């Protein structure tokens, strides 16, 4: 799904400002998708032009008016049709894992440190998400929270059990260079 479609989805939960939509990307969608204001506001403008979203201004005390977005009936129907389409294949992007692909070019200590850092970040993520999961309201949010925890636990186990493979490559390359 693209940012436009996801903005519609977020608006199915209720009216929201651009800031609140950005927060939903950080909270509800954080495990699956990342979007910033630079993609959210153009998406909302396009959705408004297409008639899928309406926008009203609300006055604020000593601040500029805020724009509040609502999904229209046409927008809801469009979103439901998008949900019925077969989703694209999942893609996993990780700068740390991409770096490890080139571990043979790194000092062995750097490779080990990177793996340790990745494990630590996953452990912190699990800790944060575990606390957050208890506060989730909907079944879908609880499901996604649990999925995120499970995936990272499996990744930690895999890295702990198989780190020797990539560390060996780095060590062999380091020895060859000496």
C-alpha positions, 0 to 999 in steps of 0.5 A: 500500500502507498501513503495515500491509501494508508492515510485513508485507512487511518481516517477510517478510525476517525477524523484526524489532523496531519500531525495525528496521522503522522503519529498513527504511522509512528504508532499503529503502522510503525512495524510495517510502514514509515512516512513523514510529513513530506509524503503525508501532506501531499497525499492528503491534498491529493485525496482531497482533490479526488474527493476521498477526503474532506478537510475543515479548518478548526480555530485554535487559541493563539495558533494558526487554524488546524486542518482536520481531515475526514474520510468521505463515503467515496474514500471509504469505498475506495479504501475497501476496494484497495484492501480486497486487492492482493497485497504486494510481496513483503519486503524487508529492509535493514541497513544493519543486515545490508552492512553485514552482507559486506562483513568480509570487508570489515574487521572481525570486531566491527562485525561482532559489534554490529551483531551485538548492537542489532541484538540489543536493539531488537531486545529493546524493541521487544521490551518497548513493544511488550509494554505497548501491546498491553495498551492496544485496543483492537485485536488487529493492533494486538496481533501486529504487536505480537507478530513484531515481538515474535519476528524479533525474538526469532531474529535474535535466536537466529543471530545468536545461533548463526553469528559464527558464519558471518564472523568467520568470513570477517575473520578470514578476510582480516587474516588474508589481508594481514 
